[in-house]
Amino acid sequence: MNTDIQVDDGQDGVSTGFSWASACLSALLERHGIPSRHQATEIAHICAISVSQARRKLRGAVWLFDEVQTICHHFGESLDTVFGSSALQTSSTSSPASTGHSNTYPATLLIDDQKMPCDIQLGPLCTSARDTACQGLVAFHDQFEGWLVGGIQRLQKGGHTGAHYAVEQLQLRNPVDQTRARIAVLDDDIGSAGALTDWFNEVGYEAHAYTSTEALLARPLSEHDAFVVDLILGGGQTSQSIVERIRKEQPEAPIVLLTGQLKDGTASEATLATILRTQGVTFFEKPVRPAVLTAAIQSSLDRLAPHHA
């Protein structure tokens, strides 16, 4: 099974004229001295397809992922170089995640030691590595990183040995327009952290779950635009110190505190009041409605937007 690869051009996933993928590949050929009038012939030779097929692809038709990878490898360039933000300055009016397809999920493509943001449509469950459906790209859902896409051997080598699904369609995102807010979820309850992370990813954010402050601090705090933090962490410790650290390094980032332990006295109202007064955070009691939590975060991000324009 092969996988269609597309990039949205602002027309709900329908290619009209040059798609971004076609334009990036055309730019690649031009960099290697192949003028536009000869590009269809060159692609036909590299990908073993007809010249007319190659010409349609250059005009915006769907590319197979293997074709894209073959062209990149033929010229010794990585996918990240070809489709990176500096490869082609272009703009679009929407992202694939906004096209309204309920079976399209945000994902990360793992290829050539690169991680590239994309959106995928899932196919059938793979019952074994020998399945015809598993010969191309497959997807695995990681509770912390969301949907990961790659060859099944690559995913299994990385420890992703659970259920794998065939990928019927993959859409790379234009990094020029990539503005998904990055949310860190810190909660020592892995189930709660994973559930919120899944929600954020499914509604268009890039979320990562952490079950300890050490795990969160293992990556630069600047990699996140917003933070959702449980007030009481492992061992009964409060999150006051990590909130202060976040606020010091990310003075404007939205921080939302959560807890369900005020009523039983495990969480101190005095500690909560101090954090609210001194750190400029928002507070919700558990169980929280994810949509309300998301609205609060997005509202804070929207207020920051003019300052970062």
Stockholm file with secondary structure:
# STOCKHOLM 1.0

chainA/1-309         MNTDIQVDDGQDGVSTGFSWASACLSALLERHGIPSRHQATEIAHICAISVSQARRKLRGAVWLFDEVQTICHHFGESLDTVFGSSALQTSSTSSPASTGHSNTYPATLLIDDQKMPCDIQLGPLCTSARDTACQGLVAFHDQFEGWLVGGIQRLQKGGHTGAHYAVEQLQLRNPVDQTRARIAVLDDDIGSAGALTDWFNEVGYEAHAYTSTEALLARPLSEHDAFVVDLILGGGQTSQSIVERIRKEQPEAPIVLLTGQLKDGTASEATLATILRTQGVTFFEKPVRPAVLTAAIQSSLDRLAPHHA
#=GR chainA/1-309 SS CCCEEECCCSSTTCCCSSCHHHHHHHHHHHHTTCCHHHHHHHHHHHHTCCHHHHHHHHTTCCEEHHHHHHHHHHTTCCHHHHHSTTTCCCCCSCCGGGSCCTTEEEEEEEETTEEEEEEEEEEEECSSTTSGGGSSCEEEEETTTEEEEECHHHHHHTTCCSCEEEEEEEEECCGGGCCCCEEEEECSCHHHHHHHHHHHHHTTCEEEEESSHHHHHTSCGGGCSEEEEESBCGGGCBSHHHHHHHHHHCTTSCEEEEESCTTTTSSCHHHHHHHHHHHCCEEEESSCCHHHHHHHHHHHHHHHHHHHC
#=GC SS_cons         CCCEEECCCSSTTCCCSSCHHHHHHHHHHHHTTCCHHHHHHHHHHHHTCCHHHHHHHHTTCCEEHHHHHHHHHHTTCCHHHHHSTTTCCCCCSCCGGGSCCTTEEEEEEEETTEEEEEEEEEEEECSSTTSGGGSSCEEEEETTTEEEEECHHHHHHTTCCSCEEEEEEEEECCGGGCCCCEEEEECSCHHHHHHHHHHHHHTTCEEEEESSHHHHHTSCGGGCSEEEEESBCGGGCBSHHHHHHHHHHCTTSCEEEEESCTTTTSSCHHHHHHHHHHHCCEEEESSCCHHHHHHHHHHHHHHHHHHHC
//
